Amino acid sequence: MTRNRAGTIEPETCCASVLAAPLSEGQSEDLARVFAALGDPVRLRLLSLVADAGEVCSCDLLEPLGKAQPTVSHHTKTLAEAGLIVGEKRGRWVWWSIVAGRLDEMRAALAVAEVPT
């Protein structure tokens, strides 16, 4: 977290805008991992289901995705490794939620830098 000039605390972003300046090797690896995770239609749908619910049990993802538990587990693992969702094991199942701010970081990485007028 960083404090801006107005004194408001803001989360640190992972990456500079791809369009504003060259990325470091670490930044490009991080972005590539996230965009690769988002490059699958099942994972995009899964991410939208988690975002809509706020928090969702893996068991409640099977039917809407039309996939078996091992497949859902594979996709949630991929999204978690990309830092997009986080899971908490409760008994037999994992409950998933969106990592706050992570999607905003990805949006910012694709933003065009504003040119002063």
PyMOL CGO cylinders between C-alpha atoms (Angstrom):
from pymol import cmd
from pymol.cgo import CYLINDER

trace = [
    CYLINDER, 0.00, 0.00, 0.00, 1.14, 3.52, -0.73, 0.3, 1, 1, 1, 1, 1, 1,
    CYLINDER, 1.14, 3.52, -0.73, -0.11, 6.90, 0.38, 0.3, 1, 1, 1, 1, 1, 1,
    CYLINDER, -0.11, 6.90, 0.38, -0.86, 9.43, -2.36, 0.3, 1, 1, 1, 1, 1, 1,
    CYLINDER, -0.86, 9.43, -2.36, -0.42, 13.21, -2.10, 0.3, 1, 1, 1, 1, 1, 1,
    CYLINDER, -0.42, 13.21, -2.10, -3.90, 13.63, -0.65, 0.3, 1, 1, 1, 1, 1, 1,
    CYLINDER, -3.90, 13.63, -0.65, -3.01, 11.16, 2.10, 0.3, 1, 1, 1, 1, 1, 1,
    CYLINDER, -3.01, 11.16, 2.10, -5.29, 8.42, 0.78, 0.3, 1, 1, 1, 1, 1, 1,
    CYLINDER, -5.29, 8.42, 0.78, -3.91, 4.90, 0.98, 0.3, 1, 1, 1, 1, 1, 1,
    CYLINDER, -3.91, 4.90, 0.98, -3.90, 3.10, -2.37, 0.3, 1, 1, 1, 1, 1, 1,
    CYLINDER, -3.90, 3.10, -2.37, -2.90, -0.46, -3.29, 0.3, 1, 1, 1, 1, 1, 1,
    CYLINDER, -2.90, -0.46, -3.29, 0.34, -0.81, -5.19, 0.3, 1, 1, 1, 1, 1, 1,
    CYLINDER, 0.34, -0.81, -5.19, -0.13, -1.95, -8.75, 0.3, 1, 1, 1, 1, 1, 1,
    CYLINDER, -0.13, -1.95, -8.75, 1.80, -4.82, -10.19, 0.3, 1, 1, 1, 1, 1, 1,
    CYLINDER, 1.80, -4.82, -10.19, 2.67, -3.25, -13.46, 0.3, 1, 1, 1, 1, 1, 1,
    CYLINDER, 2.67, -3.25, -13.46, 3.07, -0.06, -15.39, 0.3, 1, 1, 1, 1, 1, 1,
    CYLINDER, 3.07, -0.06, -15.39, 0.83, 0.42, -18.38, 0.3, 1, 1, 1, 1, 1, 1,
    CYLINDER, 0.83, 0.42, -18.38, 1.97, -1.78, -21.25, 0.3, 1, 1, 1, 1, 1, 1,
    CYLINDER, 1.97, -1.78, -21.25, 1.34, 1.15, -23.56, 0.3, 1, 1, 1, 1, 1, 1,
    CYLINDER, 1.34, 1.15, -23.56, 3.09, 3.82, -21.47, 0.3, 1, 1, 1, 1, 1, 1,
    CYLINDER, 3.09, 3.82, -21.47, 6.55, 2.33, -20.99, 0.3, 1, 1, 1, 1, 1, 1,
    CYLINDER, 6.55, 2.33, -20.99, 8.48, -0.90, -21.43, 0.3, 1, 1, 1, 1, 1, 1,
    CYLINDER, 8.48, -0.90, -21.43, 7.71, -3.53, -18.80, 0.3, 1, 1, 1, 1, 1, 1,
    CYLINDER, 7.71, -3.53, -18.80, 10.35, -5.18, -16.67, 0.3, 1, 1, 1, 1, 1, 1,
    CYLINDER, 10.35, -5.18, -16.67, 10.88, -8.89, -17.11, 0.3, 1, 1, 1, 1, 1, 1,
    CYLINDER, 10.88, -8.89, -17.11, 9.05, -9.61, -13.85, 0.3, 1, 1, 1, 1, 1, 1,
    CYLINDER, 9.05, -9.61, -13.85, 6.10, -7.42, -14.81, 0.3, 1, 1, 1, 1, 1, 1,
    CYLINDER, 6.10, -7.42, -14.81, 5.77, -9.06, -18.21, 0.3, 1, 1, 1, 1, 1, 1,
    CYLINDER, 5.77, -9.06, -18.21, 5.90, -12.55, -16.65, 0.3, 1, 1, 1, 1, 1, 1,
    CYLINDER, 5.90, -12.55, -16.65, 3.20, -11.58, -14.14, 0.3, 1, 1, 1, 1, 1, 1,
    CYLINDER, 3.20, -11.58, -14.14, 0.93, -10.12, -16.82, 0.3, 1, 1, 1, 1, 1, 1,
    CYLINDER, 0.93, -10.12, -16.82, 1.47, -13.10, -19.14, 0.3, 1, 1, 1, 1, 1, 1,
    CYLINDER, 1.47, -13.10, -19.14, 0.46, -15.50, -16.34, 0.3, 1, 1, 1, 1, 1, 1,
    CYLINDER, 0.46, -15.50, -16.34, -2.73, -13.55, -15.68, 0.3, 1, 1, 1, 1, 1, 1,
    CYLINDER, -2.73, -13.55, -15.68, -3.70, -13.15, -19.32, 0.3, 1, 1, 1, 1, 1, 1,
    CYLINDER, -3.70, -13.15, -19.32, -2.98, -16.84, -19.98, 0.3, 1, 1, 1, 1, 1, 1,
    CYLINDER, -2.98, -16.84, -19.98, -5.29, -17.74, -17.09, 0.3, 1, 1, 1, 1, 1, 1,
    CYLINDER, -5.29, -17.74, -17.09, -7.99, -15.50, -18.57, 0.3, 1, 1, 1, 1, 1, 1,
    CYLINDER, -7.99, -15.50, -18.57, -7.51, -16.99, -22.05, 0.3, 1, 1, 1, 1, 1, 1,
    CYLINDER, -7.51, -16.99, -22.05, -9.80, -19.94, -21.34, 0.3, 1, 1, 1, 1, 1, 1,
    CYLINDER, -9.80, -19.94, -21.34, -13.61, -19.54, -21.62, 0.3, 1, 1, 1, 1, 1, 1,
    CYLINDER, -13.61, -19.54, -21.62, -14.27, -21.85, -18.66, 0.3, 1, 1, 1, 1, 1, 1,
    CYLINDER, -14.27, -21.85, -18.66, -11.94, -19.82, -16.44, 0.3, 1, 1, 1, 1, 1, 1,
    CYLINDER, -11.94, -19.82, -16.44, -13.52, -16.54, -17.58, 0.3, 1, 1, 1, 1, 1, 1,
    CYLINDER, -13.52, -16.54, -17.58, -16.96, -17.90, -16.69, 0.3, 1, 1, 1, 1, 1, 1,
    CYLINDER, -16.96, -17.90, -16.69, -15.65, -19.26, -13.39, 0.3, 1, 1, 1, 1, 1, 1,
    CYLINDER, -15.65, -19.26, -13.39, -14.12, -15.88, -12.52, 0.3, 1, 1, 1, 1, 1, 1,
    CYLINDER, -14.12, -15.88, -12.52, -17.41, -14.14, -13.32, 0.3, 1, 1, 1, 1, 1, 1,
    CYLINDER, -17.41, -14.14, -13.32, -19.34, -16.60, -11.12, 0.3, 1, 1, 1, 1, 1, 1,
    CYLINDER, -19.34, -16.60, -11.12, -16.98, -16.00, -8.19, 0.3, 1, 1, 1, 1, 1, 1,
    CYLINDER, -16.98, -16.00, -8.19, -17.11, -12.23, -8.70, 0.3, 1, 1, 1, 1, 1, 1,
    CYLINDER, -17.11, -12.23, -8.70, -20.91, -12.25, -8.85, 0.3, 1, 1, 1, 1, 1, 1,
    CYLINDER, -20.91, -12.25, -8.85, -21.26, -14.36, -5.70, 0.3, 1, 1, 1, 1, 1, 1,
    CYLINDER, -21.26, -14.36, -5.70, -18.57, -12.55, -3.70, 0.3, 1, 1, 1, 1, 1, 1,
    CYLINDER, -18.57, -12.55, -3.70, -17.61, -15.90, -2.22, 0.3, 1, 1, 1, 1, 1, 1,
    CYLINDER, -17.61, -15.90, -2.22, -18.55, -19.30, -3.58, 0.3, 1, 1, 1, 1, 1, 1,
    CYLINDER, -18.55, -19.30, -3.58, -17.96, -22.93, -2.67, 0.3, 1, 1, 1, 1, 1, 1,
    CYLINDER, -17.96, -22.93, -2.67, -16.26, -25.13, -5.28, 0.3, 1, 1, 1, 1, 1, 1,
    CYLINDER, -16.26, -25.13, -5.28, -19.24, -27.44, -4.92, 0.3, 1, 1, 1, 1, 1, 1,
    CYLINDER, -19.24, -27.44, -4.92, -21.51, -24.67, -6.23, 0.3, 1, 1, 1, 1, 1, 1,
    CYLINDER, -21.51, -24.67, -6.23, -19.41, -24.19, -9.37, 0.3, 1, 1, 1, 1, 1, 1,
    CYLINDER, -19.41, -24.19, -9.37, -19.85, -27.69, -10.78, 0.3, 1, 1, 1, 1, 1, 1,
    CYLINDER, -19.85, -27.69, -10.78, -23.39, -27.31, -12.12, 0.3, 1, 1, 1, 1, 1, 1,
    CYLINDER, -23.39, -27.31, -12.12, -23.18, -23.81, -13.64, 0.3, 1, 1, 1, 1, 1, 1,
    CYLINDER, -23.18, -23.81, -13.64, -19.91, -24.70, -15.38, 0.3, 1, 1, 1, 1, 1, 1,
    CYLINDER, -19.91, -24.70, -15.38, -21.13, -28.14, -16.43, 0.3, 1, 1, 1, 1, 1, 1,
    CYLINDER, -21.13, -28.14, -16.43, -17.77, -29.59, -15.44, 0.3, 1, 1, 1, 1, 1, 1,
    CYLINDER, -17.77, -29.59, -15.44, -16.64, -32.34, -13.09, 0.3, 1, 1, 1, 1, 1, 1,
    CYLINDER, -16.64, -32.34, -13.09, -14.94, -31.54, -9.78, 0.3, 1, 1, 1, 1, 1, 1,
    CYLINDER, -14.94, -31.54, -9.78, -11.39, -32.33, -11.01, 0.3, 1, 1, 1, 1, 1, 1,
    CYLINDER, -11.39, -32.33, -11.01, -11.83, -29.95, -13.96, 0.3, 1, 1, 1, 1, 1, 1,
    CYLINDER, -11.83, -29.95, -13.96, -13.20, -27.16, -11.75, 0.3, 1, 1, 1, 1, 1, 1,
    CYLINDER, -13.20, -27.16, -11.75, -10.32, -27.76, -9.35, 0.3, 1, 1, 1, 1, 1, 1,
    CYLINDER, -10.32, -27.76, -9.35, -7.81, -27.43, -12.19, 0.3, 1, 1, 1, 1, 1, 1,
    CYLINDER, -7.81, -27.43, -12.19, -9.33, -24.15, -13.36, 0.3, 1, 1, 1, 1, 1, 1,
    CYLINDER, -9.33, -24.15, -13.36, -9.59, -22.64, -9.86, 0.3, 1, 1, 1, 1, 1, 1,
    CYLINDER, -9.59, -22.64, -9.86, -5.96, -23.59, -9.24, 0.3, 1, 1, 1, 1, 1, 1,
    CYLINDER, -5.96, -23.59, -9.24, -4.91, -21.80, -12.43, 0.3, 1, 1, 1, 1, 1, 1,
    CYLINDER, -4.91, -21.80, -12.43, -6.83, -18.66, -11.47, 0.3, 1, 1, 1, 1, 1, 1,
    CYLINDER, -6.83, -18.66, -11.47, -5.41, -18.78, -7.94, 0.3, 1, 1, 1, 1, 1, 1,
    CYLINDER, -5.41, -18.78, -7.94, -1.84, -19.16, -9.22, 0.3, 1, 1, 1, 1, 1, 1,
    CYLINDER, -1.84, -19.16, -9.22, -2.42, -16.08, -11.39, 0.3, 1, 1, 1, 1, 1, 1,
    CYLINDER, -2.42, -16.08, -11.39, -3.47, -14.17, -8.26, 0.3, 1, 1, 1, 1, 1, 1,
    CYLINDER, -3.47, -14.17, -8.26, -7.04, -13.59, -9.43, 0.3, 1, 1, 1, 1, 1, 1,
    CYLINDER, -7.04, -13.59, -9.43, -8.87, -15.63, -6.79, 0.3, 1, 1, 1, 1, 1, 1,
    CYLINDER, -8.87, -15.63, -6.79, -8.05, -16.90, -3.33, 0.3, 1, 1, 1, 1, 1, 1,
    CYLINDER, -8.05, -16.90, -3.33, -9.40, -20.00, -1.65, 0.3, 1, 1, 1, 1, 1, 1,
    CYLINDER, -9.40, -20.00, -1.65, -10.11, -20.98, 1.93, 0.3, 1, 1, 1, 1, 1, 1,
    CYLINDER, -10.11, -20.98, 1.93, -10.54, -24.66, 2.74, 0.3, 1, 1, 1, 1, 1, 1,
    CYLINDER, -10.54, -24.66, 2.74, -13.58, -25.32, 4.89, 0.3, 1, 1, 1, 1, 1, 1,
    CYLINDER, -13.58, -25.32, 4.89, -14.09, -28.97, 5.63, 0.3, 1, 1, 1, 1, 1, 1,
    CYLINDER, -14.09, -28.97, 5.63, -14.12, -30.90, 2.36, 0.3, 1, 1, 1, 1, 1, 1,
    CYLINDER, -14.12, -30.90, 2.36, -14.54, -27.92, 0.02, 0.3, 1, 1, 1, 1, 1, 1,
    CYLINDER, -14.54, -27.92, 0.02, -12.70, -24.72, -0.86, 0.3, 1, 1, 1, 1, 1, 1,
    CYLINDER, -12.70, -24.72, -0.86, -14.51, -21.38, -0.82, 0.3, 1, 1, 1, 1, 1, 1,
    CYLINDER, -14.51, -21.38, -0.82, -13.28, -18.93, -3.46, 0.3, 1, 1, 1, 1, 1, 1,
    CYLINDER, -13.28, -18.93, -3.46, -13.30, -15.15, -3.62, 0.3, 1, 1, 1, 1, 1, 1,
    CYLINDER, -13.30, -15.15, -3.62, -11.83, -12.52, -5.93, 0.3, 1, 1, 1, 1, 1, 1,
    CYLINDER, -11.83, -12.52, -5.93, -8.50, -10.95, -4.96, 0.3, 1, 1, 1, 1, 1, 1,
    CYLINDER, -8.50, -10.95, -4.96, -9.43, -7.32, -4.36, 0.3, 1, 1, 1, 1, 1, 1,
    CYLINDER, -9.43, -7.32, -4.36, -7.82, -4.94, -6.81, 0.3, 1, 1, 1, 1, 1, 1,
    CYLINDER, -7.82, -4.94, -6.81, -6.19, -7.57, -9.01, 0.3, 1, 1, 1, 1, 1, 1,
    CYLINDER, -6.19, -7.57, -9.01, -8.53, -6.99, -11.96, 0.3, 1, 1, 1, 1, 1, 1,
    CYLINDER, -8.53, -6.99, -11.96, -8.00, -3.24, -11.58, 0.3, 1, 1, 1, 1, 1, 1,
    CYLINDER, -8.00, -3.24, -11.58, -4.26, -3.85, -11.85, 0.3, 1, 1, 1, 1, 1, 1,
    CYLINDER, -4.26, -3.85, -11.85, -4.78, -5.72, -15.12, 0.3, 1, 1, 1, 1, 1, 1,
    CYLINDER, -4.78, -5.72, -15.12, -7.04, -2.96, -16.43, 0.3, 1, 1, 1, 1, 1, 1,
    CYLINDER, -7.04, -2.96, -16.43, -4.41, -0.36, -15.52, 0.3, 1, 1, 1, 1, 1, 1,
    CYLINDER, -4.41, -0.36, -15.52, -1.72, -2.35, -17.30, 0.3, 1, 1, 1, 1, 1, 1,
    CYLINDER, -1.72, -2.35, -17.30, -3.69, -1.99, -20.53, 0.3, 1, 1, 1, 1, 1, 1,
    CYLINDER, -3.69, -1.99, -20.53, -4.62, 1.65, -20.02, 0.3, 1, 1, 1, 1, 1, 1,
    CYLINDER, -4.62, 1.65, -20.02, -3.37, 4.24, -22.43, 0.3, 1, 1, 1, 1, 1, 1,
    CYLINDER, -3.37, 4.24, -22.43, -1.39, 6.91, -20.64, 0.3, 1, 1, 1, 1, 1, 1,
    CYLINDER, -1.39, 6.91, -20.64, -3.19, 10.24, -20.70, 0.3, 1, 1, 1, 1, 1, 1,
    CYLINDER, -3.19, 10.24, -20.70, -1.40, 12.90, -22.69, 0.3, 1, 1, 1, 1, 1, 1,
    CYLINDER, -1.40, 12.90, -22.69, -1.47, 16.30, -20.96, 0.3, 1, 1, 1, 1, 1, 1,
    CYLINDER, -1.47, 16.30, -20.96, -3.25, 18.97, -22.98, 0.3, 1, 1, 1, 1, 1, 1,
]
cmd.load_cgo(trace, "trace")
